[in-house]
Amino acid sequence: MNTFLTLDLMPLLAAVLSALSCGLLGNFLVLRRLSLMGDAISHAVLPGIAAAFVITQSRSPVAMLIGAGVAALLTVLIVEIVKRLGKVEPGAAMGVTFSVLFALGVVMIERAARSVDLDADCVLYGQLETLASFGASGDAIQVPRQVITLIIVTLFALAFVGVLFKELRISAFDPGLSTSVGISAGLMHTLLMALVAAAAVASFEAVGSILVIAMLIAPAATARMLTDRLRPQIFVSLIAALIASVGGYFLAAHAESLGFKRSLDAAGMITVISGLLFAIAAVASPNHGVLARAIRRRALADRVILEDLLATIYRAHETGAPGAREEALRAALGTNRASAALSIATRRALITRRDAHIALTDIGSALAADLVRRHRLWETYLVDRAGVRPDHAHGPAEILEHARADNRAPIAPDLDATTDPHGRHIPSPHDN
């Protein structure tokens, strides 16, 4: 515990505060589809920082925040000018702006700000390891200037979101409605950008711009994969930021005990952990994850081929046949699709075999009649209401027939036809 207080406490606290402040504000950048704006501000405030160093000849936090704030506002203004005058899309405008301004800031640091002991590596990678010299000393705990600044900015970010949550939410989802009800979307945007700049600057010296960019985007993006509601998204993003900062720091600090030849960069490892959390959410999210989407696509495909099978057998019954022959089903649906559909229908007791034919059970017949009814109603609708030629209606109706009940409800009650455009009987809901 003494080793933790003397070596790890302050670097860890700086990493956690930086992750929480940036992760909190990043939610509104993601909602506004301004993730690249966070990137732009994180890079473009560098000339403002360098200018503040040159003017004040010190690394005063107040001067840093003022310089960064001015640079951030100029960045937003320049992006709008480039977007409107250059008539380019927002991503391109932000990309050009932050690239040029970041390069300008690097040149200014290299050429004009050496006397104040700041270099590009400090801005890119941070200097968390330098905070390890602070910590418990006797009965007192020394708190470095960087951590104090981060505490102030984090508290201010929490207060900002807590007090203006309603205004931030409505302006993020619908700027036009926000302005119409008396909440200035422009003012909310400006305040958010200014606070993002403050969080970025407060984090620069300790954790570097790479981690700032990651924390402005990754925790919020991870939370967005897991929930569609804003309040839970904010809480999940803060949890993700906390896990990434704590886990990444300790993995980096104790890399040698894990088999690495030397310790790893803490900011880089925190960024890697945040990326891994997003990757896990992207794969395993119950609503938006890759696995969930694949499962839904497979379930939809199974439902479609099953319904096609049942409809084909139903149409065979309509001709007076006892069912459909398996070879005819394979020819109509394709060998692989027919095999899969027959397997599903057998497991669900929707079909039965009668000699050389495959027939429908009572349950299967009811499902098939409903599907055929939907198909023929859609054909009737397309011909009578949409003006589609009868010989062109079958293809679209084959797609629309698989729509869920809620999707067909608006048109089914409006049609009292008993035959489709080809003269075939439309099954009644009460036929089975």
C-alpha positions as CSV (number, residue, x, y, z in Angstrom):
1,M,0.0,0.0,0.0
2,N,2.9,2.4,0.7
3,T,4.4,1.7,-2.7
4,F,1.0,2.4,-4.3
5,L,0.7,5.7,-2.4
6,T,4.2,6.8,-3.3
7,L,4.5,5.7,-6.9
8,D,1.1,4.9,-8.4
9,L,-1.5,7.1,-6.8
10,M,-0.9,10.3,-8.7
11,P,-0.3,8.9,-12.1
12,L,-3.4,6.6,-11.7
13,L,-5.5,9.5,-10.5
14,A,-4.4,11.7,-13.5
15,A,-5.3,8.9,-15.9
16,V,-8.7,8.2,-14.3
17,L,-9.7,11.9,-14.1
18,S,-8.6,12.5,-17.7
19,A,-10.6,9.4,-18.9
20,L,-13.7,10.4,-16.9
21,S,-13.8,14.0,-18.0
22,C,-13.2,13.3,-21.7
23,G,-15.4,10.2,-21.6
24,L,-18.3,12.2,-20.2
25,L,-18.1,15.0,-22.7
26,G,-17.5,12.5,-25.5
27,N,-21.1,11.3,-25.3
28,F,-22.4,14.5,-26.7
29,L,-19.8,14.5,-29.5
30,V,-20.9,11.0,-30.5
31,L,-24.6,12.0,-30.4
32,R,-24.0,15.0,-32.5
33,R,-21.9,13.0,-34.9
34,L,-19.0,15.2,-34.1
35,S,-16.5,12.6,-33.0
36,L,-14.0,14.0,-35.5
37,M,-14.5,17.5,-33.9
38,G,-13.1,16.1,-30.7
39,D,-10.1,14.9,-32.7
40,A,-9.9,18.3,-34.4
41,I,-10.0,20.2,-31.1
42,S,-7.5,17.8,-29.4
43,H,-5.0,18.6,-32.2
44,A,-5.9,22.1,-33.0
45,V,-5.5,23.6,-29.5
46,L,-1.8,22.9,-29.7
47,P,-1.0,26.3,-31.4
48,G,-3.0,28.0,-28.7
49,I,-1.0,26.2,-26.0
50,A,2.2,27.1,-27.7
51,A,1.2,30.7,-28.1
52,A,0.3,30.9,-24.4
53,F,3.7,29.5,-23.5
54,V,5.5,32.1,-25.8
55,I,3.5,35.0,-24.3
56,T,3.7,34.1,-20.6
57,Q,7.0,32.1,-20.7
58,S,5.4,29.7,-18.2
59,R,3.2,26.6,-18.1
60,S,0.5,28.2,-16.1
61,P,-2.7,26.2,-16.2
62,V,-4.7,29.4,-16.5
63,A,-2.7,30.5,-19.5
64,M,-3.0,27.0,-21.1
65,L,-6.7,27.0,-20.7
66,I,-7.1,30.5,-22.2
67,G,-4.9,29.7,-25.1
68,A,-6.6,26.4,-25.8
69,G,-10.0,27.9,-25.4
70,V,-9.2,30.6,-28.0
71,A,-7.7,28.0,-30.3
72,A,-10.8,25.8,-29.9
73,L,-13.2,28.6,-30.8
74,L,-11.1,29.5,-33.8
75,T,-11.1,25.8,-34.8
76,V,-14.9,25.6,-34.7
77,L,-15.0,28.9,-36.7
78,I,-12.5,27.8,-39.3
79,V,-14.3,24.5,-39.8
80,E,-17.6,26.3,-40.4
81,I,-15.9,28.7,-42.9
82,V,-14.1,25.9,-44.7
83,K,-17.4,23.9,-44.8
84,R,-19.5,26.7,-46.2
85,L,-17.1,28.6,-48.4
86,G,-15.4,25.5,-49.7
87,K,-18.6,23.6,-49.9
88,V,-17.1,20.4,-48.5
89,E,-18.6,17.8,-46.2
90,P,-18.0,18.4,-42.4
91,G,-15.6,15.5,-42.0
92,A,-13.3,16.8,-44.7
93,A,-13.4,20.4,-43.3
94,M,-12.5,19.1,-39.8
95,G,-9.8,16.9,-41.1
96,V,-8.1,19.7,-43.1
97,T,-8.4,22.1,-40.2
98,F,-7.0,20.0,-37.5
99,S,-4.1,18.6,-39.7
100,V,-2.9,22.1,-40.5
101,L,-3.3,23.6,-37.0
102,F,-1.7,20.6,-35.4
103,A,1.3,20.8,-37.7
104,L,1.5,24.6,-37.0
105,G,1.4,23.8,-33.2
106,V,4.3,21.3,-33.5
107,V,6.4,23.8,-35.4
108,M,5.7,26.5,-32.8
109,I,6.7,24.2,-30.0
110,E,9.9,23.1,-31.7
111,R,10.9,26.6,-32.7
112,A,9.5,29.0,-30.2
113,A,8.6,27.2,-27.0
114,R,11.7,25.3,-26.1
115,S,12.6,27.7,-23.3
116,V,9.5,26.6,-21.3
117,D,10.5,22.9,-21.4
118,L,7.7,21.5,-23.6
119,D,8.1,19.2,-26.6
120,A,5.9,17.3,-29.1
121,D,6.5,14.0,-27.3
122,C,5.0,15.5,-24.2
123,V,1.9,16.5,-26.0
124,L,1.5,13.2,-28.0
125,Y,2.3,10.7,-25.3
126,G,2.0,12.5,-22.0
127,Q,4.3,12.2,-19.0
128,L,2.4,10.1,-16.5
129,E,5.6,8.6,-15.2
130,T,6.8,12.0,-14.0
131,L,3.8,12.1,-11.6
132,A,5.2,9.1,-9.8
133,S,7.6,11.4,-7.9
134,F,4.6,12.8,-6.1
135,G,2.5,10.9,-3.6
136,A,2.7,10.1,0.1
137,S,5.6,11.8,1.9
138,G,5.4,11.2,5.6
139,D,1.9,12.1,6.8
140,A,1.2,14.4,3.8
141,I,0.2,13.6,0.2
142,Q,1.7,15.9,-2.5
143,V,-0.7,16.6,-5.3
144,P,0.9,17.8,-8.6
145,R,-0.4,20.7,-10.5
146,Q,-1.6,18.5,-13.4
147,V,-3.9,16.5,-11.1
148,I,-5.3,19.6,-9.4
149,T,-6.2,21.0,-12.9
150,L,-7.8,17.7,-13.9
151,I,-9.8,17.6,-10.7
152,I,-11.2,21.1,-11.4
153,V,-12.0,20.3,-15.0
154,T,-13.6,17.0,-14.1
155,L,-15.8,18.6,-11.5
156,F,-16.7,21.3,-13.9
157,A,-17.6,18.8,-16.6
158,L,-19.9,16.9,-14.2
159,A,-21.6,20.1,-13.1
160,F,-22.0,21.2,-16.7
161,V,-23.7,18.0,-17.8
162,G,-25.7,17.7,-14.6
163,V,-27.1,21.2,-14.7
164,L,-27.6,21.5,-18.5
165,F,-28.5,17.8,-19.2
166,K,-31.9,18.6,-20.6
167,E,-30.6,21.4,-22.8
168,L,-27.6,19.3,-24.0
169,R,-29.9,16.3,-24.8
170,I,-32.5,18.2,-26.8
171,S,-29.9,20.2,-28.7
172,A,-28.0,17.0,-29.5
173,F,-31.0,15.1,-30.8
174,D,-32.9,17.9,-32.5
175,P,-31.1,21.4,-32.8
176,G,-34.1,22.8,-34.7
177,L,-36.6,21.9,-32.0
178,S,-34.1,23.1,-29.3
179,T,-33.9,26.5,-30.8
180,S,-37.7,26.7,-31.3
181,V,-38.4,26.1,-27.6
182,G,-35.9,28.8,-26.5
183,I,-32.8,26.7,-26.0
184,S,-29.9,28.0,-28.2
185,A,-28.4,25.0,-30.0
186,G,-25.5,27.2,-31.0
187,L,-24.8,28.3,-27.5
188,M,-24.9,24.6,-26.3
189,H,-22.5,23.7,-29.1
190,T,-20.1,26.5,-28.2
191,L,-20.1,25.7,-24.5
192,L,-19.5,22.0,-25.2
193,M,-16.6,22.7,-27.6
194,A,-15.1,25.0,-25.0
195,L,-15.3,22.4,-22.3
196,V,-13.9,19.7,-24.6
197,A,-11.0,22.0,-25.2
198,A,-10.5,22.5,-21.5
199,A,-10.6,18.8,-20.8
200,A,-8.2,18.2,-23.6
201,V,-5.7,20.8,-22.4
202,A,-5.9,19.6,-18.8
203,S,-5.1,16.1,-20.0
204,F,-2.4,17.0,-22.5
205,E,0.6,17.3,-20.2
206,A,-0.2,14.3,-18.1
207,V,-1.6,11.7,-20.6
208,G,-1.0,13.2,-24.1
209,S,-3.2,13.8,-27.0
210,I,-3.5,10.2,-28.1
211,L,-5.3,9.2,-24.9
212,V,-7.4,12.3,-25.0
213,I,-8.7,11.5,-28.5
214,A,-9.4,7.9,-27.5
215,M,-11.3,8.9,-24.4
216,L,-13.4,11.4,-26.2
217,I,-14.7,8.7,-28.5
218,A,-14.1,5.1,-27.4
219,P,-16.1,5.1,-24.0
220,A,-19.1,6.8,-25.6
221,A,-19.0,4.7,-28.7
222,T,-18.8,1.6,-26.5
223,A,-21.8,2.7,-24.4
224,R,-23.7,3.5,-27.6
225,M,-23.3,-0.1,-28.7
226,L,-24.9,-1.3,-25.5
227,T,-27.8,1.1,-25.0
228,D,-30.1,3.4,-26.9
229,R,-30.9,5.7,-24.0
230,L,-28.8,8.7,-23.1
231,R,-28.7,8.4,-19.3
232,P,-27.6,4.7,-19.2
233,Q,-25.2,5.6,-22.1
234,I,-23.5,8.2,-19.9
235,F,-23.1,5.8,-16.9
236,V,-21.9,3.0,-19.1
237,S,-19.3,5.3,-20.8
238,L,-18.0,6.4,-17.4
239,I,-17.7,2.8,-16.3
240,A,-15.8,1.9,-19.6
241,A,-13.5,4.9,-19.1
242,L,-12.8,3.8,-15.5
243,I,-12.1,0.2,-16.5
244,A,-9.8,1.3,-19.3
245,S,-7.8,3.8,-17.2
246,V,-7.3,1.6,-14.2
247,G,-6.8,-1.6,-16.1
248,G,-4.5,0.0,-18.7
249,Y,-2.4,1.8,-16.1
250,F,-1.8,-1.3,-14.0
251,L,-1.0,-3.5,-17.1
252,A,1.5,-0.9,-18.2
253,A,3.0,-0.3,-14.8
254,H,3.4,-4.0,-14.0
255,A,4.2,-5.2,-17.5
256,E,7.5,-6.7,-16.4
257,S,5.8,-9.0,-13.9
258,L,3.5,-10.2,-16.7
259,G,6.5,-11.3,-18.8
260,F,7.3,-8.2,-20.8
261,K,11.0,-7.2,-20.9
262,R,10.2,-3.6,-19.8
263,S,7.3,-1.5,-18.7
264,L,4.9,-0.2,-21.3
265,D,3.6,3.3,-21.9
266,A,0.5,3.9,-19.7
267,A,-1.3,6.2,-22.0
268,G,-0.9,3.8,-24.9
269,M,-2.0,0.8,-22.9
270,I,-5.1,2.7,-21.6
271,T,-5.9,3.5,-25.2
272,V,-5.5,-0.2,-26.2
273,I,-7.9,-1.3,-23.4
274,S,-10.5,1.2,-24.5
275,G,-10.2,-0.1,-28.0
276,L,-10.6,-3.7,-26.7
277,L,-13.7,-2.7,-24.7
278,F,-15.3,-1.2,-27.9
279,A,-14.4,-4.3,-29.9
280,I,-16.0,-6.5,-27.3
281,A,-19.2,-4.3,-27.3
282,A,-19.2,-4.3,-31.1
283,V,-19.1,-8.1,-31.2
284,A,-21.3,-9.0,-28.2
285,S,-23.8,-6.2,-27.9
286,P,-27.3,-7.8,-27.5
287,N,-28.9,-5.2,-29.9
288,H,-26.2,-3.8,-32.2
289,G,-23.4,-6.4,-31.9
290,V,-22.1,-8.5,-34.8
291,L,-23.2,-11.7,-33.2
292,A,-26.7,-10.4,-32.5
293,R,-27.1,-9.1,-36.0
294,A,-25.8,-12.4,-37.4
295,I,-28.3,-14.4,-35.2
296,R,-31.2,-12.1,-36.4
297,R,-30.2,-12.5,-40.0
298,R,-30.1,-16.3,-39.6
299,A,-33.4,-16.3,-37.9
300,L,-34.9,-14.2,-40.6
301,A,-33.4,-16.4,-43.3
302,D,-34.8,-19.5,-41.6
303,R,-38.3,-17.9,-41.3
304,V,-38.3,-16.9,-45.0
305,I,-37.3,-20.3,-46.3
306,L,-39.8,-22.0,-44.0
307,E,-42.6,-19.7,-45.1
308,D,-41.7,-20.3,-48.8
309,L,-41.8,-24.1,-48.2
310,L,-45.2,-23.9,-46.5
311,A,-46.6,-21.6,-49.2
312,T,-45.4,-24.0,-51.9
313,I,-47.0,-27.0,-50.3
314,Y,-50.2,-25.0,-49.7
315,R,-50.4,-24.1,-53.4
316,A,-50.0,-27.8,-54.2
317,H,-52.9,-28.6,-51.9
318,E,-55.0,-26.0,-53.8
319,T,-54.6,-28.0,-57.0
320,G,-56.2,-31.0,-55.2
321,A,-52.9,-32.9,-54.7
322,P,-52.3,-34.6,-51.3
323,G,-49.2,-32.5,-51.0
324,A,-46.0,-31.6,-52.8
325,R,-43.3,-34.0,-53.9
326,E,-39.9,-33.5,-52.3
327,E,-38.1,-33.3,-55.6
328,A,-40.6,-30.6,-56.7
329,L,-39.8,-28.6,-53.5
330,R,-36.1,-28.9,-54.1
331,A,-36.6,-27.7,-57.7
332,A,-38.7,-24.8,-56.6
333,L,-36.6,-23.6,-53.6
334,G,-33.2,-25.0,-54.3
335,T,-31.6,-28.1,-52.9
336,N,-29.9,-26.5,-49.8
337,R,-32.8,-24.1,-49.0
338,A,-35.4,-26.9,-49.3
339,S,-33.3,-29.2,-47.1
340,A,-33.0,-26.6,-44.4
341,A,-36.7,-25.7,-44.6
342,L,-37.8,-29.3,-44.4
343,S,-35.6,-29.9,-41.3
344,I,-37.1,-26.8,-39.6
345,A,-40.7,-27.7,-40.5
346,T,-40.3,-31.3,-39.4
347,R,-38.9,-30.2,-36.0
348,R,-41.9,-27.8,-35.5
349,A,-44.4,-30.4,-36.6
350,L,-45.7,-28.3,-39.5
351,I,-45.4,-31.0,-42.2
352,T,-46.0,-34.7,-42.4
353,R,-45.2,-37.3,-45.1
354,R,-48.0,-39.0,-46.9
355,D,-46.7,-41.7,-49.2
356,A,-44.5,-39.8,-51.7
357,H,-45.9,-36.4,-50.8
358,I,-45.1,-33.9,-48.1
359,A,-48.3,-32.5,-46.7
360,L,-49.2,-29.8,-44.1
361,T,-50.4,-30.5,-40.6
362,D,-53.2,-28.4,-39.3
363,I,-50.8,-25.9,-37.7
364,G,-48.7,-25.8,-40.9
365,S,-51.8,-25.3,-43.0
366,A,-53.0,-22.3,-40.9
367,L,-49.6,-20.6,-41.2
368,A,-49.4,-21.3,-44.9
369,A,-52.9,-20.0,-45.5
370,D,-52.0,-16.7,-43.7
371,L,-48.8,-16.3,-45.8
372,V,-50.6,-17.0,-49.1
373,R,-53.3,-14.6,-48.1
374,R,-50.7,-11.9,-47.4
375,H,-49.0,-12.5,-50.8
376,R,-52.3,-12.3,-52.8
377,L,-53.4,-9.2,-50.8
378,W,-50.1,-7.5,-51.6
379,E,-50.5,-8.4,-55.3
380,T,-54.0,-7.0,-55.3
381,Y,-52.8,-3.8,-53.6
382,L,-49.9,-3.4,-56.0
383,V,-52.1,-3.8,-59.0
384,D,-55.2,-1.9,-57.8
385,R,-53.6,0.9,-55.7
386,A,-50.1,1.2,-56.9
387,G,-50.7,0.7,-60.6
388,V,-48.3,-2.2,-61.0
389,R,-48.9,-4.4,-64.0
390,P,-50.3,-7.9,-63.0
391,D,-47.4,-9.7,-64.5
392,H,-44.9,-7.6,-62.5
393,A,-46.6,-7.8,-59.1
394,H,-45.5,-11.3,-58.1
395,G,-41.9,-10.5,-57.4
396,P,-42.5,-7.5,-55.1
397,A,-45.3,-9.4,-53.4
398,E,-42.9,-12.3,-52.7
399,I,-40.8,-9.9,-50.7
400,L,-43.6,-8.1,-49.0
401,E,-45.4,-11.3,-48.0
402,H,-42.8,-11.9,-45.3
403,A,-43.5,-8.6,-43.6
404,R,-44.6,-8.9,-40.0
405,A,-48.3,-8.5,-39.1
406,D,-47.9,-4.9,-37.9
407,N,-46.4,-3.9,-41.3
408,R,-49.4,-5.3,-43.3
409,A,-52.1,-4.1,-40.9
410,P,-52.7,-0.7,-42.6
411,I,-53.7,-2.3,-46.0
412,A,-55.3,-5.7,-45.1
413,P,-58.5,-4.3,-43.7
414,D,-58.9,-1.9,-46.6
415,L,-59.1,-4.8,-49.2
416,D,-62.2,-6.9,-49.4
417,A,-61.2,-8.7,-52.5
418,T,-61.7,-12.4,-52.6
419,T,-59.5,-13.1,-55.6
420,D,-56.1,-11.7,-56.6
421,P,-55.3,-10.1,-60.0
422,H,-54.7,-13.6,-61.5
423,G,-58.1,-14.9,-60.4
424,R,-56.8,-17.0,-57.6
425,H,-58.8,-17.3,-54.3
426,I,-57.5,-15.2,-51.4
427,P,-57.8,-17.3,-48.3
428,S,-59.9,-15.8,-45.5
429,P,-58.5,-15.4,-42.0
430,H,-61.3,-17.7,-40.9
431,D,-60.6,-20.4,-43.5
432,N,-58.3,-22.4,-41.0
